[in-house]
Amino acid sequence: MKNKCNYWNIYLVLLLFTRFSYATDIFKWTDPQGQIHYSDKKHSNAIEYKPVQDFSFYNVQKVYDGDTVLLSDGRKIRLLGINTPEIEHADQAEQAGGEVARQWLTQQLLNTRVRLEFDSEKRDKYKRHLAHIFTEQGLHLNRELVRLGYASTSIYPPNLKYVAELLAAQQVAETGRLGIWQYSDYAPKFTSELSNKNKQGWQRIIGRVLRIKSTSKSRYLKLNDNFDVRIKKEHLQYFDTLSLLKGKKIEVRGWVNKYKNGFSVLVRHPSALKILF
């Protein structure tokens, strides 16, 4: 009888985690060409997709920076859905707020273990494991880093778990000018102000969408002759009203790359675009 009670308790715990941990519904479908798609909006042929969860707890051995840690089992974990400024490296100076984010995360991980929640992609191109991290006390560290202004959101489809919570947390930090939102390094700049000297790191770029150009691989929002926002074909499914941006003044958030005679920002999710007017 005692064993049956234990099994039932374990079942209830797993049931509760399964029911409440998926804050954003994710749908999966296959198009006529056989391409698999994921979205937080339901498609006519879509089925609900449930990413794998891990209910084990692990010790953190090292905190590399504000969004990357090393577990005691040797796995390097990159926190999903967020980005913190870089800390100082041998070939790079610290970005504003990078060390503060690392220190905060280190403090939160003292005397506690962590639980991992995975999404549809398990690893990034650097072979790091991708996950949302929760402490034993239930603190969602990805979300807290954003809410306190130590991190910005960085949504990479098809990893859409907790997107709504992360964006709401960012709104709190941005409105309250917390953390990175008060640093001049991350203040918005106009496209005309961009140069090779000031394009490094995460940026906020303002401009008006003059025209929209489509190719077989991407769609481009041209803000001027020397700057565009690029959206790959596979990510267009997340942008329902892209054509309505023509003539609008927008702020694009991301990393600026040199492109031909100008600059470009690659955008994967609508959260990286903010309509100003």
N, C-alpha and C positions, 0 to 999 in steps of 0.2 A: 504493500500500500504506500509505503514511504517513497519507493522508487517511482511509482506512478504519479505521485504528487510532484516530485521533482521534475519529471518529464513534462508534466502539464505546465508547471511554472516556466520552464525554459521555453515551451511552445508559446506561451502568452507573451513573454518578453520579445521573442523573435517576431511575433505577429504585430506587436505595437511598433517595433522599429520599422517593419516593412510598411505599415500603414501610414506612419507620420513622417518618415524621413524623406519621402519624395515630394519635395515642396513644389516642383515644377513638373507637369506631365510631359513626357517625351514620346513622340510618335515615330514609327518607322514604316517606310513603304518602299516598294521597288517600282521604278518607272518602266515604260515599254521597252527601253533599251537595256534593261537589266541593271541599271544603276540604283544602288541603295541610298535612300535619303533619310535624314533625321530632322525633326523640327519640334518646336514647342507649340505649333499650331497643327490641328488635326487635318490630315488629307483624306480624301474620300476613300482611298484604299489602304489607309494606315492602320497599324495595330499599335497598341501601347507598348512601349519598350521599357523594360525594367533592368537597369544596370546592376551589375554584381555588387553586393555589399559584403563587408568583412566585419564580423562581430567580435573579433579578437582585439586585445589591447597590446600595444607595443611600447617599449622604451625608446626614447630618442637619445641617440648618442652624441649628435652634433647638430648645431644650427649654422648652416652656411651663410644664409642671409635671411631677409624677411619672408621669402617665399620658397625656400628650399631647405630640407632637413635630411639627416641621415639616421635611419633606424639602427638599433643594435643588431638586427639580423643582416645588416649590410645593404639594405635597399635605400636608394636615394629617392626622396619623395619631393615632387614639385607640386605646390598647392594649386589646385585648379581654379580657374576663373578670375585670378587676380595677378597683379604685378606690383612689386615693391621696387624702389630705386636701388641701383647697384651699390654695393659697398666697395671699398678701395681694393683694387687688385694690383698686381705687379705692373701691369700695363695700362691701368685706368684709375683715375681719381674717383673718390666717392661722389656719388650723386646726392643731391640734397635730400635728406631724410632716410638714406639707406642704412646707416648705422643705427639710427633711432629705431627703425623697424626691426632690425635684427635683435637689438637689445630687448625690445618689448616681447618678441616671440620667445626669446630665450627665457625670460622671466616667467612667462605663462606655462612653460614646459617643465619648470622645476617641480620635483616631487609629484609628478603625475605621469601616467601613460596616455597613449593616444589610440583612438580607433579610426580606421580608414573607411571612407566611402568612395568607391570608384565610379567612373562614368563609362561611356561607350568606348573611348580610347584609353588604353591602359598605360601607354608609354609615349613620350615625345621623341623627337628626332635625336635627342641626346641620350636616349635609353633610360631616362628618369621615369619612375612610376608617377602617374598622375592621380591625385586624390584630394578629396575634402578631408580635413583632419579635425577630429573632435577629441577634447580631453575627457578624462573619466568623469568630470563634473558636468559634461554635456556642452561645453563651450565650443562653438563652431569657429575655429581660428581663422579660416578664410574670410568669413563674414566680419568678424571682429576687426581684423586688420583693415578692411575697407571702411567699416563704420567709424573707426577712430582716425581715419585719414592717413594711415601708414601705407596703404596700398590703393591702387586704382583697379577698377574692373578690367579684365582682359578676357573676353569671351571667345573661345575657339570652338565653333560647331564641329562635330555633332555633340560636343560636351555641353549640355544645356541644363544640367542639374543645378538647382538653387539659383538660377539666373535672376528670378524675381527678387529674392532676398538680397542678393549681392547688389543689385541696382538700387533697391530701396536704401540699403546701408550707405551706398555711395552718395545718394541724394542728401542724407543726413550730414555726412562729412563735408560735402561741397557747400551746402547751405550754411553750415556752421563755420566754414573756413578752418577746418581742422587739418592738422598735419600738412600733407603735400599741397593742399588747396590754399595755403597761406604763403607758400614759398614763391618768390619771384621767378625762380627757375622754371616753374610750371604755369606761369601766367600765359594766357592766350596771346598769340602773335599773329599778325596778318601775313598773308602769303608773300607780300612785298618785302617783309622783314627777314625772310628766310635766307640763309647763306650757308656755305660749307662750314663755317665756324660755329654757328648756333643751332644746327639741326640735330645734334646728338641727343640720345635718350628719348624718353617718352615726351611727346609734344601735344600741344593744343593749338590748332591752326584755324584761323577764321578767314572766310572768303565767301563770295557769292557764286552759286552754280550758274555759269554762263551757258553751258551746253552739256548734253549727255551723249557720249559716243559708245557704240557697241562694236565688239569684235567677236570672233568665234570663241574666244577664251575668256573674255572679261568685258565688264562695262565700266566706263570711266566718267566721273563727274569732273568736268573741266572748270576749275575756279579761276584760272587765267592761263596764258600761253605757257607758263613755266611751272604750273602746279596742277596735279590732278589726284583724285581719290579713285583707287582701283578696287573693284569688287570682282572676284573670280566667278565664273559661270556657276560652279557648284554651290556658291553661297547666295545666289540671287533669290533662292526660294525663301530666304528669311526677310527679304526687303519687299514688302507688299506695295509700297507707295513710292518707289524710287523715282518714277517719272514726274511726280508732283514736286520734286525738289528743284526743278529748273526755275531759276529766278530767285530762289530762297537764299538767305544768308545763313550759313551753317558753321558749326565748329566741329572739326574732325579731330579725333584723339587717337594717337598711335605713334608709330616710329617712322620717321621721314627717311626715305631712300633717294639717292641721286638717280635720276632717270633721264637719259638722253641729255637735253640741254636744260633740264629743270629738276623738279622734285616730285615725289609721289608718296602717298600713304596707302598701304594695303589694309582694307577693312573687311572683316569677316562677319560682323554682326551689327545690326542697327544701333546697338548701345554705344557704338563708337562715333555715331553721328548725332549732333544736337542741333535742332532747328532754332535759330535765333529770331528771325522774322523774315 
